[in-house]
Amino acid sequence: MTATADMLLEDLLRLPVQERSRIASRLIESVDDDDDSDLSPAWQEEIERRIEAVRSGRSRRVPHDEVMAEMHDLVTSFEPRL
């Protein structure tokens, strides 16, 4: 980070939590907006479809810890066929 960015961050961290939260949300939105420009229209549509499925309850969310534990179990029980 540049010295200017470091100083700005220090100033921002002194703000009340509500203001920091609002600023953080706007910064994340700006990054998300930039990231989407590299995606094909098909991927953008798929992402929107998945977001809607989660919001509507049609898709089940699984906590990260559960996914990682299941993957660990699968990997450790794997026996390669020779």
Secondary structure, DSSP 4 states (H G I P E B T S, - for coil): --HHHHHHHHHHHTS-HHHHHHHHHHHHHHHHHHHHTTS-HHHHHHHHHHHHHHHHTSS----HHHHHHHHHHHHHH-----
